[in-house]
Amino acid sequence: MSLLKIAVLDMNNNHANEGMRCILQLIRSVQGNDHSELAFDVFNVRGSNEIPGLDYDMYISSGGPGSPLASEELWEKPYFQLIDQIFAWNQQNKRKKFVFLICHSFQLVVRHLELGLLSKRKSTSFGIFPVHKTDDGCSEKLFQGLADPFYAVDSRDFQITEPNLERINELGASILCLEKIRPHVALDRAIMSIRFSPEIIGTQFHPEADNEGMLRYFQTDEKRNQIVANFGQEKYDAMVAYLQDPDKIALTESVILPGFLRDAIASLSPSSQFIEQN
């Protein structure tokens, strides 16, 4: 099998984070466990205006801090040009390019494609929460093996609500998941995942988060004190308990992004390309 190239788009704007470590660790894990010929390059999109070209097979665009609302940042226009070029490429070529969008990146692309309303939340959503599948989500291949609801790390000040169903149908996209049910809150539930096309998918949660690294991170004095001060001891204790449960974060981390990589690898394999051409 020929070497497959992955562009990892770091959207953290030079802020230290656990997400990038988790993404690169998952790529290396698939490399080692599946003996796949993979190579990756990291692009510091927001910090250094680094944007990859179309010479990659897969693109993983990370979460990140700050606002995903429209801005005059230098990286925004070329970032969206890349997204548009990938959609166009996939419409015109048999050999597709695969994209996974995480949290901040997901919000940016939903805004760019006008698929829903992007707005600031009344309060930060931070923790480990149930994510509920829609009917389309129940048949989504990348979510097979996950319960309904399944659990994921959520960390955001913004949200996508009010889906633009006309645009979603026009694009052939589908909503896969919604945030936790809150019967006592008279607010729309956020859209937590969309499949934009057969090759492009995104989540508003963090499927890359691993329980070991996050547990280590949460148990530092600084982070523990910050969570307790902002959200209370009960929330902190619940998060630590969830991180130690193999059926919650560990399961989500083991299923979604590795599944994306494996599906892309299988679709790009010479045998798959041969079958498509015949």
Residue, then its C-alpha position, 0 to 999 in steps of 0.5 A: m500500500s502506498l504512503l497516505k499523507i495526513a494534514v493535522l490542522d492545529m487550530n489552538n493559536n499557540h495555546a498548549n492543549e491536550g487535544m493535539r497530543c491525543i490526535l497525534q497519539l491516535i494517528r500513531s496508534v493506527q500506524g502501529n496497530d494496523h501497520s498502515e503506511l501513514a505520514f502526517d504534517v502539523f500546520n499551525v493555522r491560527g498561530s502562523n497562518e500555515i495552510p496545507g495544499l491539496d496534496y494530502d489524503m486526509y485532514i484532521s482540523s482540531g478544536g481550539p480556544g477563542s471565538p469561531l465568529a467571523s473575523e479579519e484574521l489572516w488565516e480565515k480566508p485561506y482556511f475556508q478556501l481549502i475547505d471549499q477546494i476539498f469539497a470541489w475535489n471530491q465532486q470531480n475526482k474518484r480518489k477522494k480526500f477525507v476530513f474530520l472537523i473537531c469543535h472549533s473547526f466544526q463551528l467554523v465550517v458550519r458557519h461558512l456553509e451556513l448550515g446552522l446558527l453559531s452563537k455564544r452560549k449563556s455559560t460555558s459547557f465544560g465536562i463529560f456529557p451524554v451525546h444523543k444520536t439522531d436517526d441518521g446518527c444511529s446508522e452512522k458507521l463511525f458511531q457503531g459500537l457506541a451506546d445511545p447516548f454515548y459520552a464525550v468531552d465537551s468544552r465550548d463557549f459557543q454552539i451550533t443550533e437552529p439547523n438550516l434544513e434547506r442548506i443541509n438538504e441541498l448539501g446532502a448533509s445529515i445531523l448525527c447527534l444532539e447535546k444532552i437532554r435538558p427538560h428544565v432548560a427552555l433552550d435549543r439543544a446544540i447540534m453535536s455532529i454533522r456528516f457533511s458528505p460521504e468523506i467529510i464529518g465533524t463533531q462539536f465535542h472532542p472525540e480525541a480526548d483520552n481518559e488517561g491524559m485527561l485524568r492526569y491533567f484534571q488531577t493537577d492542582e491548578k486544573r482541579n482548583q479551576i474546575v472546582a471554583n468554576f463548576g463545583q466539587e460535585k462536577y469535578d468528582a463526576m468528571v473524574a469518575y467518568l474518566q475512570d469508566p472504560d465505557k465512557i471516554a475511553l470507548t468514544e476515543s477508541v471508536i470515532l477517530p480511529g474509525f475515521l482513519r481506518d475508513a479513509i485508509a480502506s477507501l484509498s487502498p489500491s484494491s478499493q480504487f480498482i473496484e471503483q474503476n471497474 
